[in-house]
Amino acid sequence: MNRYKSRDLLNEIISVPFLDLKAQHHQIYNEVDDRITDVITNTAFILGKHVEEFEERFAEAQGAKYCIGVSSGTDALHVALLALGIGPGDKVIVPVNTFVATAEAVSLCGAEPVFVDCDEYYNMDVQKLRDLLNNSGIEGFRNLGIGSQRSEVRGQRAEIRSRRSEVRSQQPQSRDQ
């Protein structure tokens, strides 16, 4: 094989199409085009029947009673934190290698993001989380979803609740209670 033939072979190997979006889009072109045309024709860019339909269908698909369509992942995190009652004076633990929107959503609620480093799989490092909770004076936290190591985090959460209950039971009751 001469030098030029090997170069042609290499070009053939490199030009393998990984994802053919045109072929995928072709299968649903008319449906997508009809929907986009309807949105533009009716100037239904915000809210409206399409959003309501999406919310209903998505809630049904998830087995949920409700769904709220939002404009971005940042808004989704912000709304979720507000629904949990997160606000000024709260601290929310987030992974250190997250997108800025994670910490921004916490800040938008008036809470303080607290960063925990990640393990070799880029998940929040459970041991570092444990160390933070044991050494920082944080009394408790709400688990907002910590991926593959959720069971270890839940165990840590139970330990914190137990310690909090112990401390509270040893404190004298105020007259107002």
WOLINLIN-V884170 format. One record per helix or strand of 3 or more residues. SS is the DSSP state (2 for helix, 1 for strand). FROM is the first residue (numbers start at 0). TO is the last residue. If there is no record, write none. Layout:
SS/FROM/TO, SS/FROM/TO
This chain:
2/2/13, 2/20/40, 2/48/61, 2/72/82, 1/90/94, 2/99/107, 1/111/115, 2/125/134, 2/146/169
